[in-house]
Amino acid sequence: MARYNKVFAGPVTEALPQVDEVIATASILPGCFITHAGALAVAATATEVLIAQDDYLTGKDTDTAYDIGDLVVGMKMLPSQLFNARVAATVVVTKGAALALGAAGVLVLATAGARVVAFADEAVTVGASADLVRVRPATGYRLEA
C-alpha cells in the first residue's frame, strides 16, 4: 500500500496545480510521470512531463492504476509545490537527493548527465515495489559529471 493517499502535497495557500487531461496509452499509477501523449515517461523523454494525479473523481486510491483509454489528469509541477511521486523499488532516498526519470514513469537517483526532474523532500528507503516519496520539482537541472 502506498505511503500517501494523495499525489499533490501542497502548499494549500497556492492555487491548485495547473493540469492537462490526457488519454492513457498504458496502465498508469498515480504519482508516475507521463507525457502529453498519455505514455509513461522514461529516461529518454525530452519533452515536458506531467505527474499523474490520483483519480479522486471516481474515488480511487493512489494504488489503483488508470487503465488504457482512461482520462488521466496530469499535473504540471511548479518549483514552489510539493508532490508525492513514484520512486523505483529498493531505492534509498536521502533528503535533497536529485531524482531523474527511470523506466515506466518512476524516478531513480540521478546519475551524471541525467535530466533531474525532482529533488527528494524526505529521506526514505523504498520497499519491494515503487512507492510515493515527497518531492520538490526541479526545473532546468542536469547533473554534471
Beta strands, then each sheet from edge to edge (+ up, - down):
strand 1: 8-10
strand 2: 19-23
strand 3: 33-34
strand 4: 50-52
strand 5: 71-75
strand 6: 82-87
strand 7: 92-93
strand 8: 98-101
strand 9: 107-109
strand 10: 115-120
strand 11: 124-125
strand 12: 131-142
sheet 1: 1+ 6- 12+ 10- 8+ 9-
sheet 2: 2+ 5- 4+ 3-
sheet 3: 7+ 11-
end
